[in-house]
């Protein structure tokens, strides 16, 4: 990771993204019951030190190098959140990512994965590939909160530069970049992207670990991998296009724990076009220059939300969780 950060600096990179669970193997494929075996995979955090991971030996070297090189970074890891009330400690485990800002000299945003795939208990088939995120993590509780990243764009407007009576529409796209974060399976859910689009996010960052194939399924490994890569591209390009924003997607890929993870790290523009993509499943730096002004094109046309969204017709989305078929037809029809 430090080597890639050095390469990024040589390429003039200002913002670097690492994958989901970048500090460990993708341990949710393992079935573990011993708390002492599970605990080392997690990094500490608490209300008193919400970004505690950055002071651990696992991440402190990244912070030091980032400060030296002037590179912000997105980092995925397993978080153990510890709270204490009336003398009793409680821990909650999350699949988490944070954004570290060099200009701010600290982490300025945290996101916890909302859409956890897989099951809590292992499948009966001993040969089956396990995806046990529901066993090790609690669904994220921070929602989809966009944030501004300072120091990335020269001449960005600050709140002190505008008067209290200014029309907010006249300063759209002129402040510090608005960012959002997702993790892996979240990218497949339109509900995860839209809140960011509505907050004016210009760039979404998403790290992932995605299985290429699972032996319990009937299709060949080649067929499964092809479909996994297609669905990955489809989700990421659609999310960028439908919300008029850039997105960066970063894989931890190749063989791990006896399974193969897809590659497909890529950078996508607000029109849904892939502008840069990985060519291998090894350590690789994927770089693109991002013009945030391009976000205005779709947002002033087909995805001008204020002009075209119709909230009166979307109620079902917020009321219903599972699929519920509409009533059957009668035989007389």
GUZA-980930 format. One record per residue: residue number from 1; x, y, z of N, C-alpha, C in turn. Coordinates in pm, whole numbers. Last residue first. Example, Ala and Ser with C-alpha at 12.3 -4.5 7.8 and 13.67 -1.06 7.14 Angstrom:
BEGIN
(2,(1285,-225,708),(1367,-106,714),(1290,3,787)),
(1,(1319,-569,780),(1230,-450,780),(1320,-330,780)),
! end
This chain:
BEGIN
(333,(-6096,-1365,-1615),(-6026,-1263,-1692),(-5962,-1324,-1817)),
(332,(-6195,-1567,-1464),(-6283,-1508,-1564),(-6214,-1406,-1653)),
(331,(-6013,-1629,-1266),(-6022,-1716,-1384),(-6106,-1657,-1497)),
(330,(-5843,-1331,-1150),(-5947,-1431,-1144),(-5951,-1513,-1272)),
(329,(-5494,-1275,-1069),(-5611,-1252,-1153),(-5714,-1364,-1131)),
(328,(-5353,-1194,-747),(-5375,-1284,-861),(-5495,-1240,-943)),
(327,(-5211,-874,-646),(-5307,-985,-638),(-5315,-1068,-766)),
(326,(-4846,-832,-656),(-4982,-779,-664),(-5080,-896,-671)),
(325,(-4598,-953,-426),(-4667,-958,-555),(-4805,-893,-546)),
(324,(-4353,-800,-267),(-4491,-839,-242),(-4566,-836,-375)),
(323,(-4024,-809,-148),(-4112,-820,-264),(-4250,-866,-221)),
(322,(-3957,-598,144),(-3951,-718,61),(-4044,-713,-57)),
(321,(-4023,-322,222),(-3888,-378,218),(-3879,-495,120)),
(320,(-4204,-21,172),(-4200,-165,158),(-4056,-214,146)),
(319,(-4189,257,187),(-4282,185,275),(-4257,35,279)),
(318,(-4025,376,0),(-3997,400,141),(-4083,321,237)),
(317,(-4138,291,-238),(-3996,266,-214),(-3962,282,-66)),
(316,(-4396,390,-242),(-4376,248,-218),(-4231,217,-183)),
(315,(-4372,665,-319),(-4401,625,-181),(-4369,481,-149)),
(314,(-4332,792,-558),(-4225,705,-509),(-4253,647,-371)),
(313,(-4504,985,-651),(-4519,849,-706),(-4417,750,-649)),
(312,(-4440,1227,-548),(-4573,1175,-517),(-4593,1032,-565)),
(311,(-4193,1301,-650),(-4197,1233,-521),(-4333,1170,-493)),
(310,(-4053,1311,-930),(-4194,1314,-892),(-4214,1233,-763)),
(309,(-3802,1506,-1103),(-3840,1403,-1006),(-3984,1423,-961)),
(308,(-3754,1728,-1277),(-3812,1605,-1330),(-3851,1499,-1227)),
(307,(-3640,1961,-1168),(-3738,1971,-1275),(-3818,1843,-1297)),
(306,(-3463,1870,-977),(-3567,1965,-939),(-3677,1974,-1043)),
(305,(-3281,1705,-1120),(-3378,1648,-1026),(-3494,1742,-996)),
(304,(-3178,1667,-1414),(-3208,1787,-1336),(-3320,1748,-1240)),
(303,(-3098,1463,-1589),(-3104,1440,-1445),(-3102,1570,-1366)),
(302,(-3101,1573,-1849),(-3196,1467,-1816),(-3208,1443,-1666)),
(301,(-2950,1861,-1759),(-3032,1805,-1867),(-3125,1697,-1812)),
(300,(-2787,1937,-1563),(-2861,2045,-1626),(-2954,1995,-1736)),
(299,(-2667,1703,-1500),(-2752,1764,-1398),(-2830,1884,-1452)),
(298,(-2506,1634,-1717),(-2628,1557,-1692),(-2723,1624,-1594)),
(297,(-2323,1872,-1685),(-2391,1834,-1810),(-2515,1748,-1786)),
(296,(-2205,1898,-1436),(-2312,1990,-1472),(-2389,1943,-1595)),
(295,(-1994,1724,-1419),(-2117,1687,-1348),(-2234,1775,-1391)),
(294,(-1778,1846,-1531),(-1857,1759,-1618),(-1987,1715,-1552)),
(293,(-1640,1970,-1330),(-1736,2050,-1407),(-1824,1966,-1497)),
(292,(-1451,1796,-1239),(-1579,1800,-1168),(-1684,1880,-1243)),
(291,(-1250,1597,-1399),(-1303,1732,-1419),(-1442,1738,-1357)),
(290,(-983,1407,-1304),(-1127,1423,-1287),(-1166,1570,-1301)),
(289,(-758,1195,-1453),(-782,1334,-1413),(-932,1359,-1414)),
(288,(-674,872,-1325),(-745,957,-1420),(-752,1098,-1364)),
(287,(-521,555,-1273),(-520,700,-1255),(-603,769,-1363)),
(286,(-445,277,-1087),(-532,323,-1195),(-555,473,-1175)),
(285,(-191,60,-1005),(-241,196,-985),(-321,237,-1108)),
(284,(-190,-267,-869),(-189,-180,-986),(-248,-44,-950)),
(283,(-131,-596,-790),(-120,-459,-741),(-103,-365,-860)),
(282,(-341,-794,-1014),(-233,-774,-918),(-234,-632,-866)),
(281,(-500,-843,-1221),(-558,-870,-1089),(-447,-870,-986)),
(280,(-498,-580,-1478),(-451,-702,-1415),(-533,-731,-1290)),
(279,(-587,-340,-1561),(-559,-438,-1665),(-516,-572,-1609)),
(278,(-836,-103,-1454),(-722,-192,-1429),(-709,-293,-1542)),
(277,(-925,198,-1629),(-960,66,-1575),(-833,-16,-1555)),
(276,(-1089,503,-1707),(-966,434,-1673),(-1003,304,-1604)),
(275,(-1340,576,-1787),(-1228,655,-1840),(-1093,595,-1805)),
(274,(-1649,465,-1872),(-1528,422,-1804),(-1409,496,-1866)),
(273,(-1934,675,-1851),(-1826,620,-1932),(-1706,581,-1845)),
(272,(-2143,811,-1733),(-2142,665,-1725),(-2031,598,-1803)),
(271,(-2120,1075,-1717),(-2203,1026,-1827),(-2202,875,-1833)),
(270,(-1938,1127,-1516),(-2080,1150,-1488),(-2174,1111,-1601)),
(269,(-1700,845,-1543),(-1738,986,-1547),(-1889,1003,-1529)),
(268,(-1514,620,-1341),(-1627,641,-1432),(-1668,788,-1427)),
(267,(-1252,399,-1301),(-1297,535,-1275),(-1398,570,-1383)),
(266,(-1196,70,-1157),(-1219,165,-1265),(-1266,300,-1214)),
(265,(-1116,-270,-1124),(-1104,-136,-1066),(-1118,-34,-1179)),
(264,(-1137,-535,-1214),(-1232,-436,-1262),(-1228,-303,-1191)),
(263,(-1133,-845,-1065),(-1067,-715,-1070),(-1168,-608,-1109)),
(262,(-1277,-1090,-840),(-1267,-1020,-968),(-1185,-892,-953)),
(261,(-1116,-1347,-658),(-1191,-1221,-655),(-1170,-1147,-787)),
(260,(-1132,-1689,-589),(-1082,-1586,-680),(-1175,-1465,-676)),
(259,(-1026,-1877,-298),(-1126,-1826,-390),(-1064,-1718,-478)),
(258,(-837,-1938,-110),(-882,-2044,-198),(-989,-2005,-296)),
(257,(-781,-1691,7),(-856,-1791,83),(-912,-1902,-6)),
(256,(-751,-1548,-309),(-744,-1526,-165),(-832,-1628,-96)),
(255,(-643,-1425,-622),(-675,-1541,-539),(-653,-1511,-392)),
(254,(-784,-1106,-727),(-693,-1219,-738),(-732,-1330,-643)),
(253,(-833,-794,-539),(-864,-897,-637),(-756,-1003,-644)),
(252,(-1003,-539,-427),(-899,-628,-376),(-923,-758,-450)),
(251,(-1085,-261,-640),(-1095,-403,-604),(-976,-451,-524)),
(250,(-1259,35,-647),(-1127,-24,-622),(-1142,-166,-568)),
(249,(-1388,304,-825),(-1417,170,-774),(-1288,90,-767)),
(248,(-1523,622,-834),(-1398,546,-831),(-1425,414,-761)),
(247,(-1728,839,-1027),(-1713,735,-925),(-1582,661,-946)),
(246,(-1899,1152,-1080),(-1784,1064,-1100),(-1788,953,-995)),
(245,(-2250,1197,-1160),(-2130,1216,-1078),(-2020,1119,-1120)),
(244,(-2531,1171,-1219),(-2448,1277,-1275),(-2322,1304,-1196)),
(243,(-2692,965,-1150),(-2677,1072,-1052),(-2582,1182,-1096)),
(242,(-2686,785,-1354),(-2818,824,-1305),(-2812,935,-1199)),
(241,(-2406,746,-1393),(-2489,809,-1496),(-2618,864,-1437)),
(240,(-2324,613,-1155),(-2265,740,-1196),(-2356,815,-1292)),
(239,(-2492,385,-1163),(-2494,477,-1049),(-2437,612,-1084)),
(238,(-2418,264,-1407),(-2554,315,-1389),(-2560,416,-1275)),
(237,(-2155,191,-1352),(-2181,288,-1459),(-2321,347,-1445)),
(236,(-2197,10,-1140),(-2114,129,-1122),(-2142,234,-1228)),
(235,(-2365,-191,-1249),(-2402,-118,-1128),(-2328,15,-1117)),
(234,(-2214,-282,-1473),(-2350,-230,-1489),(-2389,-143,-1371)),
(233,(-1979,-382,-1356),(-1974,-267,-1447),(-2111,-200,-1458)),
(232,(-2094,-594,-1205),(-2013,-490,-1142),(-2010,-365,-1229)),
(231,(-2210,-750,-1403),(-2297,-684,-1303),(-2222,-574,-1229)),
(230,(-1975,-835,-1539),(-2079,-757,-1608),(-2166,-681,-1509)),
(229,(-1845,-981,-1342),(-1780,-862,-1395),(-1880,-772,-1468)),
(228,(-2031,-1187,-1308),(-1995,-1101,-1195),(-1931,-971,-1243)),
(227,(-2029,-1304,-1563),(-2151,-1238,-1515),(-2121,-1145,-1398)),
(226,(-1768,-1405,-1568),(-1812,-1311,-1671),(-1935,-1233,-1625)),
(225,(-1778,-1581,-1352),(-1690,-1465,-1347),(-1731,-1361,-1449)),
(224,(-1964,-1771,-1445),(-1992,-1693,-1325),(-1906,-1567,-1318)),
(223,(-1830,-1876,-1669),(-1959,-1809,-1685),(-1992,-1721,-1565)),
(222,(-1604,-1985,-1545),(-1589,-1882,-1647),(-1718,-1804,-1667)),
(221,(-1713,-2180,-1374),(-1641,-2066,-1319),(-1626,-1952,-1418)),
(220,(-2047,-2260,-1497),(-1902,-2282,-1491),(-1835,-2162,-1426)),
(219,(-2345,-2282,-1294),(-2267,-2230,-1406),(-2118,-2258,-1388)),
(218,(-2453,-2370,-1051),(-2444,-2462,-1163),(-2355,-2412,-1276)),
(217,(-2293,-2315,-731),(-2379,-2272,-841),(-2351,-2354,-966)),
(216,(-2106,-2391,-548),(-2241,-2443,-530),(-2336,-2404,-643)),
(215,(-1863,-2261,-602),(-1883,-2398,-653),(-2025,-2450,-637)),
(214,(-1860,-1935,-730),(-1887,-2016,-612),(-1924,-2156,-658)),
(213,(-1650,-1666,-853),(-1737,-1784,-872),(-1751,-1859,-741)),
(212,(-1549,-1419,-776),(-1564,-1447,-918),(-1657,-1566,-943)),
(211,(-1649,-1194,-522),(-1616,-1330,-562),(-1643,-1352,-711)),
(210,(-1512,-885,-447),(-1623,-954,-512),(-1580,-1090,-567)),
(209,(-1462,-629,-249),(-1406,-764,-264),(-1519,-848,-322)),
(208,(-1419,-269,-292),(-1494,-393,-292),(-1404,-516,-293)),
(207,(-1482,82,-242),(-1391,-32,-244),(-1471,-161,-233)),
(206,(-1570,384,-384),(-1622,254,-340),(-1514,148,-353)),
(205,(-1667,720,-392),(-1557,625,-384),(-1609,495,-323)),
(204,(-1811,966,-597),(-1835,856,-504),(-1714,764,-509)),
(203,(-1839,1308,-657),(-1752,1192,-665),(-1789,1091,-556)),
(202,(-2025,1497,-612),(-1958,1501,-741),(-1868,1380,-764)),
(201,(-2337,1540,-452),(-2208,1471,-457),(-2154,1470,-600)),
(200,(-2578,1665,-398),(-2484,1731,-487),(-2347,1665,-494)),
(199,(-2762,1528,-262),(-2679,1620,-183),(-2573,1690,-269)),
(198,(-2868,1360,-449),(-2953,1468,-400),(-2877,1568,-313)),
(197,(-2660,1176,-477),(-2695,1263,-588),(-2777,1383,-543)),
(196,(-2682,1051,-227),(-2563,1129,-260),(-2590,1225,-375)),
(195,(-2930,922,-250),(-2909,1025,-147),(-2787,1111,-173)),
(194,(-2871,744,-475),(-2957,861,-491),(-2941,964,-379)),
(193,(-2710,522,-396),(-2655,631,-478),(-2739,758,-472)),
(192,(-2872,350,-254),(-2748,399,-191),(-2690,517,-267)),
(191,(-3077,279,-419),(-3110,358,-301),(-2987,413,-231)),
(190,(-2962,107,-603),(-2986,246,-643),(-3016,337,-524)),
(189,(-2715,-117,-524),(-2845,-70,-477),(-2865,77,-515)),
(188,(-2461,-193,-579),(-2567,-260,-655),(-2706,-202,-625)),
(187,(-2293,-76,-399),(-2295,-22,-535),(-2407,-79,-619)),
(186,(-2304,-225,-165),(-2383,-101,-173),(-2397,-52,-316)),
(185,(-2112,-424,-188),(-2249,-455,-227),(-2338,-332,-235)),
(184,(-1858,-198,-153),(-1890,-324,-220),(-2037,-338,-259)),
(183,(-1945,92,1),(-1861,-26,15),(-1927,-143,-58)),
(182,(-1916,451,-53),(-1991,326,-50),(-1892,213,-28)),
(181,(-1920,802,5),(-1852,674,10),(-1951,559,14)),
(180,(-1883,1126,-154),(-1960,1025,-80),(-1885,894,-86)),
(179,(-1809,1479,-179),(-1780,1338,-194),(-1878,1252,-116)),
(178,(-1768,1780,-337),(-1860,1705,-252),(-1842,1556,-282)),
(177,(-1493,2010,-339),(-1563,1895,-395),(-1651,1825,-292)),
(176,(-1566,2348,-240),(-1481,2229,-232),(-1560,2107,-279)),
(175,(-1777,2524,-482),(-1712,2504,-352),(-1615,2386,-356)),
(174,(-1911,2529,-719),(-1798,2622,-704),(-1725,2607,-570)),
(173,(-2144,2388,-751),(-2027,2341,-822),(-1904,2427,-804)),
(172,(-2350,2665,-697),(-2344,2520,-717),(-2220,2484,-799)),
(171,(-2394,2928,-663),(-2263,2879,-619),(-2251,2728,-633)),
(170,(-2649,2984,-744),(-2541,3054,-814),(-2402,3004,-773)),
(169,(-2823,2857,-575),(-2801,2799,-708),(-2684,2862,-780)),
(168,(-2849,3017,-352),(-2765,2897,-342),(-2734,2839,-479)),
(167,(-2820,3357,-364),(-2900,3246,-416),(-2810,3123,-423)),
(166,(-2725,3528,-66),(-2691,3477,-198),(-2784,3362,-237)),
(165,(-2744,3642,179),(-2862,3649,92),(-2837,3593,-47)),
(164,(-2502,3625,307),(-2613,3544,358),(-2734,3543,267)),
(163,(-2232,3609,60),(-2318,3675,157),(-2434,3588,198)),
(162,(-1927,3427,39),(-2060,3460,-13),(-2144,3522,97)),
(161,(-1694,3355,158),(-1685,3429,32),(-1821,3475,-22)),
(160,(-1733,3195,373),(-1701,3335,402),(-1699,3421,275)),
(159,(-1761,2946,261),(-1884,3013,305),(-1858,3161,336)),
(158,(-1550,2941,-33),(-1577,2908,107),(-1701,2986,150)),
(157,(-1479,2812,-356),(-1551,2908,-272),(-1566,2854,-130)),
(156,(-1153,2721,-462),(-1289,2680,-424),(-1351,2786,-334)),
(155,(-893,2765,-549),(-992,2869,-572),(-1134,2831,-537)),
(154,(-812,2427,-627),(-769,2564,-604),(-882,2662,-633)),
(153,(-914,2139,-467),(-940,2228,-582),(-897,2370,-546)),
(152,(-846,2014,-233),(-829,1940,-357),(-842,2028,-481)),
(151,(-899,2143,11),(-764,2141,-41),(-742,2069,-172)),
(150,(-1156,1939,170),(-1081,2063,147),(-947,2039,78)),
(149,(-1445,1784,74),(-1303,1756,99),(-1222,1881,68)),
(148,(-1767,1757,217),(-1675,1832,132),(-1531,1802,173)),
(147,(-1996,1478,207),(-1907,1571,278),(-1820,1643,177)),
(146,(-2303,1288,254),(-2199,1350,172),(-2116,1446,256)),
(145,(-2413,1004,403),(-2387,1145,430),(-2273,1195,343)),
(144,(-2610,775,433),(-2533,814,316),(-2510,965,322)),
(143,(-2590,609,756),(-2659,654,636),(-2563,690,524)),
(142,(-2480,502,978),(-2447,641,949),(-2517,695,825)),
(141,(-2493,236,1040),(-2591,324,1104),(-2568,471,1074)),
(140,(-2460,-79,866),(-2417,56,899),(-2529,144,951)),
(139,(-2530,-395,1017),(-2554,-297,910),(-2519,-156,956)),
(138,(-2255,-558,1174),(-2389,-499,1190),(-2409,-401,1075)),
(137,(-2064,-855,1096),(-2089,-710,1093),(-2235,-678,1123)),
(136,(-2045,-1132,1100),(-1938,-1054,1160),(-1965,-904,1169)),
(135,(-2272,-1236,977),(-2223,-1296,1101),(-2128,-1201,1175)),
(134,(-2305,-1104,743),(-2407,-1083,845),(-2367,-1145,979)),
(133,(-2093,-1208,595),(-2083,-1071,648),(-2188,-1045,756)),
(132,(-2026,-1458,484),(-2084,-1449,618),(-2074,-1309,677)),
(131,(-2032,-1658,238),(-2029,-1513,247),(-2103,-1479,376)),
(130,(-1866,-1948,126),(-1939,-1879,231),(-1922,-1728,220)),
(129,(-1910,-2192,-120),(-1841,-2069,-84),(-1926,-1992,16)),
(128,(-1948,-2537,-31),(-2004,-2409,-76),(-1913,-2293,-35)),
(127,(-1876,-2772,71),(-1796,-2725,-40),(-1839,-2586,-87)),
(126,(-2065,-2837,263),(-1929,-2803,309),(-1839,-2750,198)),
(125,(-2385,-2716,271),(-2290,-2779,180),(-2146,-2741,221)),
(124,(-2517,-2545,444),(-2500,-2685,482),(-2396,-2755,396)),
(123,(-2364,-2224,513),(-2449,-2312,433),(-2419,-2457,469)),
(122,(-2340,-2060,837),(-2284,-2119,714),(-2385,-2207,643)),
(121,(-2533,-1772,935),(-2486,-1908,959),(-2437,-1969,829)),
(120,(-2583,-1530,808),(-2520,-1530,939),(-2461,-1666,972)),
(119,(-2511,-1461,457),(-2589,-1517,567),(-2513,-1502,698)),
(118,(-2498,-1209,195),(-2472,-1340,253),(-2562,-1375,370)),
(117,(-2423,-852,241),(-2469,-970,168),(-2451,-1098,249)),
(116,(-2538,-551,370),(-2451,-666,398),(-2504,-790,326)),
(115,(-2559,-238,309),(-2616,-358,246),(-2520,-476,262)),
(114,(-2394,-52,453),(-2536,-69,483),(-2589,-203,434)),
(113,(-2085,18,598),(-2157,-55,493),(-2299,-88,536)),
(112,(-2023,340,708),(-2037,200,746),(-2130,128,648)),
(111,(-1791,605,678),(-1910,538,625),(-1907,392,669)),
(110,(-1666,922,777),(-1671,777,798),(-1801,724,737)),
(109,(-1445,1200,744),(-1571,1132,715),(-1557,982,738)),
(108,(-1199,1304,800),(-1312,1397,804),(-1445,1329,775)),
(107,(-892,1255,966),(-1004,1195,894),(-1126,1284,909)),
(106,(-655,1529,933),(-731,1429,1009),(-832,1361,916)),
(105,(-566,1754,805),(-476,1689,900),(-544,1583,984)),
(104,(-691,1890,607),(-749,1901,741),(-657,1841,847)),
(103,(-524,1817,397),(-545,1959,426),(-601,1980,567)),
(102,(-549,1540,399),(-421,1600,433),(-439,1746,472)),
(101,(-806,1343,515),(-775,1466,443),(-643,1523,490)),
(100,(-939,1024,481),(-837,1104,547),(-799,1222,459)),
(99,(-1234,861,527),(-1165,950,435),(-1068,1035,514)),
(98,(-1310,512,585),(-1294,650,627),(-1222,729,518)),
(97,(-1537,236,616),(-1434,308,543),(-1428,451,596)),
(96,(-1633,-88,751),(-1623,58,754),(-1520,111,655)),
(95,(-1838,-302,892),(-1753,-297,773),(-1747,-149,735)),
(94,(-1848,-322,1252),(-1894,-270,1124),(-1790,-294,1015)),
(93,(-1962,-426,1570),(-1866,-441,1462),(-1926,-399,1329)),
(92,(-1975,-303,1894),(-2051,-327,1771),(-1951,-327,1657)),
(91,(-1965,-353,2245),(-1896,-342,2117),(-1990,-376,2003)),
(90,(-1989,-195,2558),(-2059,-264,2450),(-1982,-245,2322)),
(89,(-1922,-194,2907),(-1876,-173,2770),(-1957,-257,2672)),
(88,(-2057,-33,3184),(-2058,-155,3104),(-2021,-123,2959)),
(87,(-2079,203,3329),(-1970,111,3360),(-1964,-15,3278)),
(86,(-2289,340,3208),(-2304,289,3346),(-2200,180,3376)),
(85,(-2156,264,2896),(-2263,330,2970),(-2279,259,3104)),
(84,(-1944,286,2627),(-1952,250,2768),(-2060,333,2835)),
(83,(-1852,138,2311),(-1916,241,2392),(-1926,192,2536)),
(82,(-1663,70,2032),(-1683,40,2174),(-1742,160,2246)),
(81,(-1650,-84,1728),(-1695,38,1793),(-1732,5,1938)),
(80,(-1430,-206,1516),(-1495,-247,1641),(-1524,-122,1723)),
(79,(-1417,-239,1167),(-1419,-148,1282),(-1492,-210,1401)),
(78,(-1217,-327,902),(-1317,-378,996),(-1307,-298,1126)),
(77,(-1180,-94,625),(-1129,-181,731),(-1245,-231,815)),
(76,(-1068,121,360),(-1166,27,413),(-1105,-66,516)),
(75,(-993,453,298),(-941,328,352),(-1053,243,410)),
(74,(-886,711,93),(-1004,635,136),(-953,499,179)),
(73,(-670,998,127),(-699,858,95),(-828,809,160)),
(72,(-469,1266,-14),(-583,1219,65),(-605,1071,34)),
(71,(-134,1346,-21),(-237,1265,-86),(-345,1228,14)),
(70,(123,1455,38),(10,1542,6),(-102,1470,-66)),
(69,(343,1317,128),(323,1324,-17),(209,1417,-57)),
(68,(324,1336,407),(449,1371,340),(428,1397,192)),
(67,(68,1240,452),(101,1377,490),(228,1424,419)),
(66,(103,975,361),(7,1064,295),(37,1210,326)),
(65,(284,876,548),(324,888,408),(231,982,332)),
(64,(127,888,782),(255,959,775),(298,981,631)),
(63,(-86,720,711),(-110,861,745),(18,942,729)),
(62,(47,478,679),(-23,537,565),(-48,685,588)),
(61,(140,427,938),(236,450,830),(173,512,706)),
(60,(-113,388,1074),(-31,507,1099),(74,530,990)),
(59,(-229,139,1026),(-265,252,939),(-179,377,961)),
(58,(-121,-51,1199),(-171,-94,1068),(-196,22,973)),
(57,(-62,62,1442),(50,27,1353),(5,-14,1213)),
(56,(-311,327,1484),(-261,191,1503),(-143,164,1411)),
(55,(-424,565,1427),(-310,569,1518),(-255,430,1547)),
(54,(-640,509,1270),(-531,586,1210),(-409,596,1301)),
(53,(-834,385,1423),(-753,303,1333),(-630,377,1284)),
(52,(-983,584,1550),(-873,521,1620),(-781,439,1533)),
(51,(-1177,774,1500),(-1089,732,1392),(-963,666,1450)),
(50,(-1306,830,1740),(-1382,766,1632),(-1297,718,1514)),
(49,(-1255,840,2036),(-1154,829,1931),(-1217,759,1810)),
(48,(-1480,858,2192),(-1367,943,2228),(-1259,945,2119)),
(47,(-1645,665,2078),(-1685,806,2072),(-1571,900,2106)),
(46,(-1409,445,1908),(-1499,478,2018),(-1543,622,2002)),
(45,(-1227,170,1771),(-1290,301,1756),(-1386,321,1872)),
(44,(-978,-59,1646),(-1053,5,1754),(-1112,140,1714)),
(43,(-1029,-317,1399),(-955,-199,1446),(-1041,-123,1547)),
(42,(-1021,-677,1364),(-1090,-550,1383),(-998,-442,1439)),
(41,(-896,-919,1363),(-932,-863,1232),(-987,-721,1244)),
(40,(-867,-1004,1626),(-754,-939,1559),(-785,-880,1422)),
(39,(-1126,-1130,1694),(-1090,-994,1738),(-974,-931,1661)),
(38,(-1147,-1400,1621),(-1211,-1296,1539),(-1154,-1157,1569)),
(37,(-1022,-1545,1818),(-977,-1562,1680),(-1028,-1450,1591)),
(36,(-1169,-1473,2038),(-1026,-1439,2037),(-966,-1456,1897)),
(35,(-1422,-1582,1981),(-1403,-1436,1982),(-1256,-1395,1977)),
(34,(-1472,-1849,1772),(-1393,-1808,1887),(-1370,-1657,1883)),
(33,(-1588,-1907,1534),(-1676,-1896,1650),(-1603,-1845,1774)),
(32,(-1584,-1867,1179),(-1514,-1861,1308),(-1615,-1844,1420)),
(31,(-1548,-1933,856),(-1644,-1958,964),(-1566,-1967,1095)),
(30,(-1457,-1695,609),(-1416,-1794,707),(-1523,-1810,814)),
(29,(-1535,-1487,460),(-1549,-1618,396),(-1514,-1730,493)),
(28,(-1476,-1259,608),(-1612,-1312,615),(-1634,-1443,537)),
(27,(-1203,-1181,554),(-1229,-1287,651),(-1374,-1333,660)),
(26,(-1016,-1100,328),(-1161,-1089,335),(-1213,-1202,425)),
(25,(-725,-991,520),(-790,-1076,421),(-940,-1053,429)),
(24,(-683,-639,597),(-692,-781,631),(-729,-861,507)),
(23,(-695,-380,516),(-591,-414,613),(-588,-562,649)),
(22,(-911,-337,348),(-777,-331,290),(-668,-380,385)),
(21,(-1194,-360,330),(-1115,-445,419),(-971,-454,371)),
(20,(-1206,-229,-2),(-1279,-276,115),(-1189,-370,196)),
(19,(-901,-64,-125),(-1022,-146,-130),(-1093,-163,4)),
(18,(-814,291,-148),(-779,152,-124),(-909,70,-114)),
(17,(-758,578,-343),(-856,491,-280),(-801,349,-267)),
(16,(-631,907,-329),(-604,766,-353),(-707,682,-278)),
(15,(-576,1220,-465),(-671,1140,-389),(-653,994,-428)),
(14,(-381,1323,-622),(-417,1400,-503),(-510,1321,-410)),
(13,(-106,1219,-824),(-237,1189,-765),(-259,1272,-639)),
(12,(127,1228,-975),(56,1353,-946),(-80,1335,-882)),
(11,(275,1005,-1002),(178,1031,-1108),(96,1158,-1083)),
(10,(415,1001,-767),(490,1021,-891),(398,1055,-1007)),
(9,(205,934,-596),(267,1066,-586),(346,1099,-712)),
(8,(160,670,-674),(56,769,-694),(114,910,-690)),
(7,(391,548,-585),(364,552,-728),(260,659,-761)),
(6,(343,576,-309),(459,641,-370),(442,654,-521)),
(5,(119,413,-287),(107,555,-256),(224,634,-314)),
(4,(230,167,-349),(130,223,-441),(111,373,-414)),
(3,(390,139,-122),(452,144,-254),(357,205,-355)),
(2,(197,121,76),(289,236,77),(357,252,-59)),
(1,(83,-120,0),(0,0,0),(86,125,0)),
! end
